[in-house]
Amino acid sequence: MNSLQFTAESSSNGMIERDFTVGDVPGVLWSPASGAERAPLVLMGHGGGTHKKHLAMAGRAHLLVTGCSFHVAVIDAPGHGDRPRTAHDEQEIAELRKAQAAGEPEGPIIVPYNARLAELAVPEYRATLDALQELPEIGADGPVGYVGIGLGTAIGVPLVAAEPRITAAVFGMMWPDALVEAAKQITVPVEFAMQWDDERIPREAGLALFDAFASKEKTLHANAGKHVDLPLLEADSATRFFARHLGRVVTSPA
Amino acid sequence: MNSLQFTAESSSNGMIERDFTVGDVPGVLWSPASGAERAPLVLMGHGGGTHKKHLAMAGRAHLLVTGCSFHVAVIDAPGHGDRPRTAHDEQEIAELRKAQAAGEPEGPIIVPYNARLAELAVPEYRATLDALQELPEIGADGPVGYVGIGLGTAIGVPLVAAEPRITAAVFGMMWPDALVEAAKQITVPVEFAMQWDDERIPREAGLALFDAFASKEKTLHANAGKHVDLPLLEADSATRFFARHLGRVVTSPA
């Protein structure tokens, strides 16, 4: 079993930021600046083409850490961030750029590519969770949440289906094709975000993925606007969702 | 023009409750107990078969008044609450009970009945708004919101389409048939609630009504569960929606 190695530490905006590795997978753990009190953990998955410290990740972490005193961790997906791209990654990205330039649908490229990334990433997330739970401020029996949109959903749906330690999840903005069977195995509370006027993922595709979750408690949030226009208030909403389901109170406006 | 007459006043749970009439329409105005400071107004519409002081109305009012210091007003719909039922009301209710007992669809009865109630209620709401804006604590130039689910949406959609003073609205749980044309005229921010497993209003019907709003800023909240299972957190969400759009900060947890 790979153990966690901290490689850097800094502090800003009310958070301690610790870079780490588990095996050869790099990640970051954000924690309350006020100290290392035991608290629930929220795992995050970044979007396609971005990385563990993308503003969307750091921004969500800030809401979760300063609003709820959670610990928040994210790792680079295969071929993303500080991880090397394989020839297969390069080929998929080239095909995607070609389809985008030609105005052709992206789904036929992104769906199988992200499914392949998920196969690799799910065991990496589980090993990361094993290692993080060795830390006294997280522990092996505390509640764990997961949030990821786009590629973060392509990885998160099979992860949450396989991982009983994750008890609440926020997903969104992904085609259902490779995910429906895993989604049908998920019964924990789910909040699902989609864009009503998404020009990349058809509306029916988003609705179909939401429909597939077996969760008794699930909520769809569909906002008017295009793919990139997902409003910031959904990050606030996700923070309140985890506060409710991981047993915390939001202490600052979120 | 009918003026507003207060007929009773009481105080509890941090709210002053004032019964009123405008002409022969009875209503209730809830205001912060801390005083009659000028503040935005939220108009509410109650659900079918209920009344202005139904728990769903008083509960929403409590969140809006104590959380945001809003004034909140609701009037009885025609044939509801303290208002007399006509022979036509009695006939519609009897037909609805018959359809329900037979397990037949309710839409063909509720849609035209609620459309008729809306024709009567829209001018009543506008006259009530005229009268309430005469009060110094509300005033003629403050922001106004509207929230109503079910019958409250059947009335609210044509009301908000006709009434430029209303600048943000929360709707939900109604068939689109009689409302699509009015919804297409609405451009103010809209939050729309539906139940994903609604056994009375088909899923496609709810999605179609949400789709019809012309609002650039609109959000669909679809929760797993049957018609009556609309979760309380949607009332919290509506409170935050009005805080954002009517220019207030939620000061207590909502």
Interface residues (C-beta under 8 A of the other chain):
Chain A: W196 L207 F210 D211 S215 K216 E217 K218 T219 L220 H221 A222 N223 A224 P231 L233 S237 R244 V249 V250 P253
Chain B: W196 L207 F210 D211 S215 K216 E217 K218 T219 L220 H221 A222 N223 A224 P231 L233 S237 R244 V249 V250 P253
